[in-house]
Amino acid sequence: MSITPTRREFMLGEGSGTGSGGQNLHVGVGPAHPAMHGIIRIATELDGEYIRKADVEIGYLHRAFEKDCEVGGYNNAIPYTDRLNYVSPLINNFAYASAVEKLLGIEVTERCKFIRTAMSEISRICDHLTCVGASAMELGAFTVFLYMIKAREFLWELVEDVTGARLTISYGRVGGVKADLPDGFATKVGHAFKQTREVLDEVHRLLTGNRIFMDRMIGVGTLSREDTIAWGITGPLLRAAGVPYDVRRAQPHWAYDRVEFEVPTQKDGDNYSRYLVRMAEMEQAMRIAEQALERMPGGPVNVDFEGRPLDPASYVDQGKQGKTEGLLLVPIRLSPNLQGQSRGALQQVNAADKRVVLPPKENAYGSIEGLMNHFMLIMEGYGIRPPQGEAYFASEGANGELGFYVISDGSDRPYRVRCRPPCLPPVAALPKMIENEMVADLIPTFGSVNMIGGELDR
Amino acid sequence: MAVLDRLRERLGPAVVETHEHRGDATAVIERGALLETLQLCRDEPDLAFEVLMDLTAADYSRFPGREDGPRFEVVYHLYSITHNHRVRLKVRVDEDDAVVPSATGLWPIANWLEREVWDMFGVRFSDHPNLRRLLLYEEFVGHPLRKDYPINRRQPLIGPQT
């Protein structure tokens, strides 16, 4: 026995735990613990307040995403991808659609690439806001959470404006997107970003130099550069460990090679570095989105028509009566539900490939070719039919590399869809991050991992 | 592509076939040479695939033209941060001998990814330290991503059998 007290004695009082009968305490955290965002169970073995061993159990939110994809057509999987990372669903939509496009060997239009880029970045900000806000709240900074949720609201209004929904947006399509951007979208984005920047500035002043926050975050949950790579961790956690790997920079997809941005990195690989990386990335994401909206090409719009816009009902009537001459060129007044889906708008945002992209509604109702085209894509047994083969498409999700590996057997259904979930590796490495740290440090570490049940459990 | 040439040169007959469909370099490897290949990919300076990006499998029992062939393919997606290139490695195994050597010794993340493959496909990994199901629970019957697992099957703990 040494005379200086052991760390354990220091924590628990003299003489405690020095006998041979010491026993570790098993405590299960979760699956329904408020700090376990979503549902996940961490079985811990405690020695005093120190976690000696941890075992993570996942799968509580398993919904058979990959199996479900195999039973429907290629576009039928889009709503399922919304529910993978439900904080930034747009990125999932686009990544899946791009994987199928790679399999088909088609290119989407320039305008579509810029829309995907801008919308992905707006999603990324939503994701980072949620992650930083929630982990700050768990450390007691409730104000930050409220501010960040307020900022997220501004961005979700943008998402709602474009997609018609807030969370389950289903906006991506194989070969394009559902609809063109609404009028005046860039202005609205400008307003929302201005307010978001104000919030980020406030949060910086509240947290970045905050003694309590720093004490809880610096040096906690550290993972070395080598470990991070060996565990296959990508995204903000990898960049926080000093590796500037970002799919947007390394293998630019969509329009990322035509916008300027920086890849923020930190050196320490602890929770505070992850926080700083996420805060810096939000600013970069806004830069990318602004540039993408500014440089977005118009693309050809067919305007060579005569006559006034029709309402859809009389358009269909005319078609039924056989008065089809010139009908294809007449623009119709679309219901607000179909905003951005007029023929001109769809031609701008969708690939010109009839084997993949649904025809505009004017064509489907106004011409036999359009109707047949629609039929061939919608009816069971037809649909999009990529040639036999396989493709892996990687994009930068909010948590890291989001990959889709799609195998086609030549039929209208994907033979196999595999989603590489970006938050599975850090959750797998979580025991390594929290073991031999204190129980209270589990919370910020788990928050910085940004576990999203939807994509973790699929 | 340089990566595939390099693999063929180093491994010779262990590389069963290669292709580059849609620009993805892919090599099918003999099972016996798998660990050697993975290690080579990771440690060889001009390959330097430090990251095991993904490990999954596919059941080819309903794939046109491959119904008789080896049923499963275990698929490794590797990425090199140093050289910014990717490769896809595959191992084919039969249903009655669905065992692949575990890569946990090379990459710790293989632990969970292999557990998921075992969970979903019933492919075993020899020398795996803890081959439990990952996403599903122990009482689950069957391996749901196999093509002969019907999508509407009920499980004993969840609802009445149909």
Interface residues (C-beta under 8 A of the other chain):
Chain A: I58 G59 H62 A64 E66 K67 D68 E70 V71 K102 L103 G105 I229 A230 W231 G232 I233 T234 V243 Y245 A250 Q251 Q388 G389 E390 A391 Y392 A394 E401 G403 Y405 I407 D409 G410 Y415 R416 R418 R420 L424 P425 A428 A429 K432 D457 R458
Chain B: H21 R22 G23 D24 T26 E50 V51 L52 M53 D54 T56 A58 D59 R62 F63 P64 V75 H77 Y79 I81 N84 R86 R88 W107 P108 I109 N111 W112 L113 M120 R133 L134 L135 L136 Y137 P144 L145 Y149 I151
